[in-house]
Amino acid sequence: MSKNFQNLVMQTTKPFAVGALLAISLSCDAQADTSSQLPLQPYKATYTAYKWGDDVGEANIELTELGNQQYSMIYTSKVSKFFLSDERSEHSIFFVDDNTVVPSEYYYNRSGTGPDKELKVTFSQQGEGKISVDNGDTFKWNGEFDNQIYRIDLAKQLAKGETSLDYDFVNYRGQLRHYGVQVIDEEVLSLPYGKIEAVKVKLIRDSKKRETFAWFAPSLNYTLVRLQQFKEGDEQGDIKLKSFQMQ
């Protein structure tokens, strides 16, 4: 029995690592525009997920306009290897108000090997504003995003040439979290989609156990085209763009 297979067997009581990486959220799209506006172009992107160099599944992101400056962003993923499986979905409903991304509702669902999980988060602007996690905590809303849509602003900031950013958000566990984003390089990637130039960034967390790198393509309106994560030096997963379509 190989060392890699032994490590995989030991994960049977935990969510599949590649699925957890996907839940970082692949969504990111804003028009490559340096003006003060924040136009959004509906799109659909498909990604291939890899583990130990093997193709283990797929993820999809779809952004649609609901009307009156309201948008829907849906993320789904399905990965499997040997007898392990992981299916996840995230759904964000949000508004764009005066060039600001305003979250409204966020849904998360996970099933497969290990415990299933469901989550709903509601962002209310009434009164001083609050964030309500179903069967969980209630927080005062101080401008936090949900687990997906902070990347919409990130795309716009990268298009403007920003190289260091900070974001506060509610993650898929219903917890308040903070990420720093640091631009570290520009690279030409060879992806299932094809060769493409991309800006490489590193997500800065409080924890030093995990390292996450993301690549955004200027030619695709700074859409995320690759996401790679390491835990204590070992690669957890690598997700690469397969197809991209403007709607």
C-alpha positions, 0 to 999 in steps of 0.5 A, a space after each residue: 500500500 502506497 504512502 499516498 493511499 494510506 494518507 487518503 484512507 486516514 481522511 475517511 472521517 473528514 471532508 475530502 481535502 480537495 473539496 475543502 479547497 474548492 470551498 475557498 470559493 472559485 468565484 471572481 469576476 468584474 469588468 477589467 475597468 479602472 473607472 469608479 464603476 463596478 459593472 458585472 458581466 454574467 459568466 460561467 466557468 468550469 474548473 478541473 480539480 487535481 489531487 496528487 496529479 490525478 483528475 478527481 472532479 470538477 467545479 462550476 461557477 455561474 454569475 447571473 443578473 436577477 435585475 435591479 442591480 441584484 445578482 446571483 452567484 452559484 458555485 458547485 463542485 463534485 470530486 471523488 477518489 477511490 471510495 471518497 466523495 465530496 459534493 458542495 454548493 454555495 449560493 450568494 445573492 447580492 446587490 451592487 449599490 453605488 459601486 459597492 457589493 452588498 451581500 443579502 443571502 448566502 447558502 452552503 451545502 456539503 455532502 459525501 464522505 464525512 459529516 454533511 453540512 448546511 448553512 444559511 447566512 442573512 445580511 440585514 441592513 435594518 437598524 445598525 445592520 446585522 449578520 444572522 447565521 441560522 442555528 448559529 451566531 448573530 453579528 453586528 454587520 460592519 461591512 463584511 462580505 460572504 464567503 464568495 463575493 469579496 472576490 468580486 471587489 478583489 478582481 476590480 482592485 487587481 484591475 486597478 493595479 492594487 497589490 495589497 488588500 484586506 477583506 473581512 467576511 463570513 466563511 462557509 462555517 458561519 465564522 467571521 474571518 479576515 484575509 489579506 491578499 498580496 500580489 507576488 508575481 505574473 506568470 504564463 500558465 498552461 491550463 486545460 483552458 489553454 495558455 494564459 497570462 495571470 497575476 499570482 496572489 497569496 492569501 494571507 491568513 492568521 494561521 500559518 499551517 495553510 498556504 493558498 495561491 490564486 491566479 487571476 487572468 486580466 484577459 478574462 476580466 480578472 477571473 480566477 483561473 487557478 487555485 492551489 493550496 498547501 497544508 504544512 508543506 503538502 499539496 491539498 489540491 490544485 484547481 485549474 480553469 477548463 472553460 469560460 463563457 460570457 453569458 
